[in-house]
Every structure is written in structure tokens, then in C-alpha cells.
Amino acid sequence: MKLIAGNWKMHGTSEALSEVRAIAERARALEGRVEVALCVPATLIHRASEAVPGFAIGAQDMHHKDKGAHTGDVCAAMLHDAGASLVIVGHSERRDAHREADADVRAKAEAALGADLRVIVCVGESLEEREAGRAVATVAAQVDASLPRCAFDPDRLAVAYEPIWAIGTGRVAECGDIEQMHSAIRERLVAAYGEAGAKVRILYGGSVKASNAGEIFAVAEVGGALVGGASLSAEDFLPIVEAAAA
């Protein structure tokens, strides 16, 4: 079953809860055919989880420590307490703007799993790395260094491949490129976890929308999507969810 996770990024106030309700209502009707989650801003996690009980509400980042002098940060236990059931770590915007290294991402993933959160670990290459022929090598190295090394249920981990040059640009990787990259990621997952690595879902994230979702979901090893801008409204997001359910 495919996982479709929306990443609202720095969008959404209490007025947006109507979109959360609309998305959750349709997702419940498709239960058993597709899994849906929304990763909202930290300020909305509690209200969203109360507005749609039982629907997966997630966070977009967290600190790897369980407490301490980390002004402005939130830890896994805080997210869980607020109502989150999953968290994104290692998104390219965090890696770039906040200079997060693979080791940081791995520490966050391990802390999240230890706090009973599901985790989406993001990896992806820049346009310069792709044009230089280093795309697969770059992403494979990120996977190797970012994956948690603690014991966990493979259903609680997903890896999201997000070609950085496609995020929010309207550009989408060719299906052949997506298949090549997802296959390479699968190889690294199996190398790290053995049989369990074959069960970890690999999501595609890079300007996914209703018009291209069906084609992307038909690609081998695509186990769902991490959706940015198109997840902000039920009108744009639900056709992607329905494409995955089909």
C-alpha cells in the first residue's frame, strides 16, 4: 500500500484546519487502499490531531536530543505529546538552509523511532550533481549515512527521494531516472537491513501533482509520494491520493 504524505512547510494557520478535515474524510473512505498523512507546521499539530482523530498528522523536523538548552527546537517526545505520529527528517531545505549533515539526520531518525514516531528520511541530489553524473552516487551515500541503525519495524520507516532541482519548480524527473534512483536506494536499504530493507517504502518527492501522479506511481519501487505545494488544499491533494489508491 502506497504512502502519500503532504508536507505543508511554513504554511497554515487554524483557518487551514478545514482542508485537513476534507483530506482526512476522503482518506478514510480509501482506507485499506492508500495511507495518507499530513506533516503540518508545529503550531498546528495539536489542533490538527484533535480535529481529525485517528488520521496521521506529522511534523516536518525535530531535534535529536530528548531535552536541553536548544532554544526554538522541539524533541520527539514533544511531537508525540502534541499528537504527531510521524516526522520528516533530512529534507533538502533543512540540509541546505540549516546545514544539516547526514549524521544529524540519522540521529534524528533514531530518536524519532525511539519515541514511537514513524520517520520519513529524505535524500536527493542537486542539479549540479546530476549534470556531473554523480546523482546516484550522491544519493546512495546519503542513504548509507542517514539511515537509522537501531532496531525498528520496517513499516515505521520510509525513504523519500527528492531531486532538489525538482522541488517547487514544476520540473519532474523522467520516469526512467526515478526508477534508476529508487532501485539504487532499494539496494542500499537491503544492504543495510537485509530482508527488512525490501519492505521499506521509497517515496518520490519532486513537484508531484494530479497530472503526473499516475505515471509516477506506476514506476517500479515507487511506494508513494512526499507532496509539497499540492498538499495544501484538498482540491489539489486528493487527486494524487486517489491516483495512489488506484
Backbone torsions as a table, in degrees:
resi	resn	phi	psi	omega
1	MET	NA	132.7	-176.5
2	LYS	-77.9	150.7	176.2
3	LEU	-110.2	124.8	175.9
4	ILE	-115.2	111.2	-177.9
5	ALA	-113.7	128.3	175.7
6	GLY	-92.8	137.7	177.0
7	ASN	-115.6	104.3	-176.1
8	TRP	-77.0	-12.1	-179.3
9	LYS	53.1	-142.1	-177.5
10	MET	-93.1	61.5	177.6
11	HIS	-135.4	144.0	170.5
12	GLY	111.3	123.0	170.3
13	THR	-121.4	-170.6	-176.3
14	SER	-58.7	-25.3	178.5
15	GLU	-63.3	-24.0	-177.7
16	ALA	-80.6	-4.5	-179.8
17	LEU	-62.7	-24.3	176.8
18	SER	-64.1	-34.9	177.1
19	GLU	-70.2	-39.5	176.8
20	VAL	-58.9	-45.3	-179.5
21	ARG	-63.0	-43.0	-178.7
22	ALA	-64.5	-41.1	179.3
23	ILE	-66.7	-44.7	-178.7
24	ALA	-64.2	-38.3	-179.2
25	GLU	-61.7	-46.2	180.0
26	ARG	-69.9	-37.5	179.6
27	ALA	-61.8	-38.8	179.4
28	ARG	-63.9	-34.4	178.9
29	ALA	-68.6	-21.0	-179.6
30	LEU	-103.4	11.6	-177.4
31	GLU	-57.0	135.5	-176.8
32	GLY	94.4	-13.1	179.1
33	ARG	-113.0	-25.6	180.0
34	VAL	-157.4	148.2	176.2
35	GLU	-107.6	133.7	-174.4
36	VAL	-126.7	141.8	176.6
37	ALA	-145.3	153.4	174.3
38	LEU	-125.3	123.4	176.1
39	CYS	-99.9	103.5	-172.3
40	VAL	-101.7	170.4	175.2
41	PRO	-59.0	153.2	-177.0
42	ALA	-56.6	-33.4	-178.9
43	THR	-67.8	-16.3	-177.6
44	LEU	-104.7	-9.2	-172.3
45	ILE	-57.3	-50.3	-176.5
46	HIS	-63.7	-47.8	-178.6
47	ARG	-65.8	-38.6	179.3
48	ALA	-66.8	-42.9	-179.3
49	SER	-65.3	-32.8	176.5
50	GLU	-75.8	-30.5	-178.8
51	ALA	-72.7	-30.2	-177.3
52	VAL	-133.5	71.5	-177.7
53	PRO	-56.5	135.0	178.4
54	GLY	88.0	-12.6	176.7
55	PHE	-89.5	143.7	-174.1
56	ALA	-75.8	111.0	174.0
57	ILE	-108.7	132.9	-176.3
58	GLY	-126.3	174.0	177.2
59	ALA	-110.2	166.9	-175.2
60	GLN	-104.2	-8.1	179.6
61	ASP	-175.0	170.3	177.1
62	MET	-165.1	165.5	174.0
63	HIS	-90.1	149.1	-177.2
64	HIS	-80.9	-17.6	177.3
65	LYS	-80.6	154.5	-179.4
66	ASP	-86.3	-13.9	175.1
67	LYS	-176.0	174.0	176.2
68	GLY	135.3	-170.5	-177.1
69	ALA	-84.9	75.4	-177.8
70	HIS	-130.2	76.8	-173.9
71	THR	-56.4	129.1	177.2
72	GLY	86.7	-9.0	-178.5
73	ASP	-93.3	162.2	173.3
74	VAL	-129.5	145.8	-179.3
75	CYS	-101.9	173.2	-177.0
76	ALA	-60.5	-41.9	-179.3
77	ALA	-62.8	-36.3	177.5
78	MET	-65.7	-42.2	178.5
79	LEU	-63.0	-45.7	178.8
80	HIS	-60.7	-43.0	-179.7
81	ASP	-64.0	-33.0	179.9
82	ALA	-76.2	-15.4	178.5
83	GLY	117.8	2.6	178.9
84	ALA	-74.7	145.2	176.0
85	SER	-116.0	-7.4	178.7
86	LEU	-152.5	168.6	179.4
87	VAL	-150.7	144.6	172.8
88	ILE	-90.0	135.1	172.8
89	VAL	-131.4	146.7	175.2
90	GLY	78.1	17.8	177.3
91	HIS	-57.4	146.2	-175.0
92	SER	-57.6	-31.4	179.9
93	GLU	-70.4	-28.9	173.5
94	ARG	-76.1	-43.3	179.9
95	ARG	-61.1	-39.0	-176.4
96	ASP	-82.1	-63.8	-173.4
97	ALA	-67.3	-30.0	-177.5
98	HIS	-109.6	7.1	175.1
99	ARG	56.2	38.9	179.7
100	GLU	-78.1	130.7	179.5
101	ALA	-93.9	167.4	178.7
102	ASP	-55.1	-39.6	-179.5
103	ALA	-62.7	-35.7	176.5
104	ASP	-64.9	-43.4	-178.7
105	VAL	-63.6	-44.1	179.2
106	ARG	-61.4	-43.5	179.9
107	ALA	-62.7	-39.7	178.3
108	LYS	-66.0	-43.2	-180.0
109	ALA	-61.0	-43.1	-179.8
110	GLU	-66.5	-39.7	178.6
111	ALA	-66.2	-39.4	-179.8
112	ALA	-65.2	-45.9	178.9
113	LEU	-61.7	-37.1	179.1
114	GLY	-67.9	-19.6	179.6
115	ALA	-101.9	15.2	176.6
116	ASP	69.4	28.3	171.9
117	LEU	-100.4	146.1	168.4
118	ARG	-80.7	156.3	-171.7
119	VAL	-132.1	138.3	168.7
120	ILE	-113.7	113.2	179.3
121	VAL	-95.7	122.0	-177.3
122	CYS	-96.3	141.2	175.3
123	VAL	-141.3	158.3	178.3
124	GLY	170.5	161.0	-175.8
125	GLU	-111.3	157.2	176.1
126	SER	-82.3	168.2	176.9
127	LEU	-62.5	-39.3	-179.7
128	GLU	-62.6	-41.5	179.3
129	GLU	-67.1	-38.5	178.0
130	ARG	-66.8	-45.9	-177.5
131	GLU	-66.8	-23.4	178.4
132	ALA	-86.7	0.1	179.5
133	GLY	80.0	17.1	-176.9
134	ARG	-107.4	13.5	-173.4
135	ALA	-59.6	-53.9	-176.1
136	VAL	-64.9	-44.5	-179.6
137	ALA	-62.3	-40.2	179.9
138	THR	-62.8	-48.1	-177.0
139	VAL	-69.3	-40.6	178.2
140	ALA	-59.5	-41.3	178.8
141	ALA	-66.1	-39.1	177.1
142	GLN	-62.8	-43.9	179.3
143	VAL	-59.8	-50.3	-178.4
144	ASP	-56.0	-40.9	-174.5
145	ALA	-88.3	-17.9	-174.9
146	SER	-99.6	-18.3	-175.8
147	LEU	-68.0	140.3	175.0
148	PRO	-65.9	149.0	179.3
149	ARG	-113.9	11.1	177.0
150	CYS	-88.7	166.1	177.2
151	ALA	-72.7	139.1	179.5
152	PHE	-162.9	162.2	173.5
153	ASP	-79.2	127.5	-177.3
154	PRO	-59.8	-21.1	176.8
155	ASP	-68.9	-15.7	-176.8
156	ARG	-93.4	0.5	179.3
157	LEU	-125.3	137.4	170.3
158	ALA	-134.6	150.4	173.7
159	VAL	-112.7	129.2	178.6
160	ALA	-108.2	119.9	174.3
161	TYR	-90.1	118.1	-179.9
162	GLU	-126.9	98.4	174.2
163	PRO	-59.4	116.7	-171.9
164	ILE	-57.8	-35.5	-177.2
165	TRP	-71.4	-9.0	-179.8
166	ALA	-104.0	-7.8	-175.2
167	ILE	-76.0	115.4	176.4
168	GLY	71.8	7.4	-177.4
169	THR	-99.9	-14.1	-174.2
170	GLY	87.6	-11.9	177.3
171	ARG	-81.6	141.9	179.4
172	VAL	-129.1	139.2	177.1
173	ALA	-62.6	148.0	175.4
174	GLU	-64.5	149.8	-177.6
175	CYS	-57.8	-36.1	178.2
176	GLY	-65.3	-37.2	177.6
177	ASP	-68.8	-39.2	178.6
178	ILE	-63.6	-45.3	-179.5
179	GLU	-62.9	-42.3	178.9
180	GLN	-60.6	-45.3	-177.1
181	MET	-70.0	-43.1	-179.6
182	HIS	-65.6	-35.0	176.9
183	SER	-66.3	-39.5	178.1
184	ALA	-65.8	-39.1	177.6
185	ILE	-65.5	-40.6	178.1
186	ARG	-59.9	-40.9	178.2
187	GLU	-59.1	-42.0	-179.6
188	ARG	-69.6	-36.3	178.3
189	LEU	-64.8	-43.5	179.0
190	VAL	-67.2	-37.8	178.0
191	ALA	-63.4	-35.3	-177.8
192	ALA	-80.9	-38.8	-169.7
193	TYR	-121.6	-0.7	-178.0
194	GLY	68.0	-137.2	-177.1
195	GLU	-58.2	-35.8	179.4
196	ALA	-63.1	-30.4	-180.0
197	GLY	-65.7	-20.7	177.6
198	ALA	-76.4	-13.2	-176.6
199	LYS	-100.2	-12.7	180.0
200	VAL	-71.1	128.5	-179.2
201	ARG	-76.4	141.1	177.5
202	ILE	-113.0	116.7	-178.0
203	LEU	-96.4	151.4	172.2
204	TYR	-103.9	134.2	177.7
205	GLY	-136.7	107.5	179.8
206	GLY	179.8	83.6	-179.4
207	SER	58.8	44.9	174.4
208	VAL	-75.3	133.0	178.4
209	LYS	-148.1	175.9	-175.1
210	ALA	-57.5	-37.1	-174.2
211	SER	-72.2	-20.9	-178.7
212	ASN	-120.4	-3.0	-173.9
213	ALA	-61.3	-45.7	-177.5
214	GLY	-60.0	-41.8	-179.9
215	GLU	-65.7	-42.2	-179.5
216	ILE	-66.2	-42.4	-176.8
217	PHE	-69.0	-16.7	178.0
218	ALA	-82.2	-10.2	-178.8
219	VAL	-74.0	138.5	179.3
220	ALA	-57.7	139.7	177.0
221	GLU	71.9	8.8	173.3
222	VAL	-90.3	109.7	-176.2
223	GLY	-101.1	17.4	179.1
224	GLY	144.5	-159.9	-176.0
225	ALA	-148.1	148.8	168.3
226	LEU	-106.8	112.4	-169.1
227	VAL	-109.4	129.6	179.7
228	GLY	-91.6	-106.8	-173.1
229	GLY	-53.5	-35.5	-177.5
230	ALA	-71.2	-9.0	179.7
231	SER	-89.8	-2.7	-175.5
232	LEU	-75.1	-18.5	178.9
233	SER	-134.0	146.0	178.4
234	ALA	-60.9	-36.8	-178.2
235	GLU	-59.6	-39.7	-179.0
236	ASP	-87.1	-33.4	-172.6
237	PHE	-81.8	-40.2	-173.0
238	LEU	-63.8	-34.9	175.5
239	PRO	-61.4	-31.4	176.3
240	ILE	-69.0	-43.8	177.1
241	VAL	-59.4	-44.4	-178.6
242	GLU	-67.5	-33.7	176.7
243	ALA	-64.6	-38.3	178.2
244	ALA	-69.2	-37.6	179.5
245	ALA	-66.7	-29.6	-178.0
246	ALA	-78.1	NA	NA
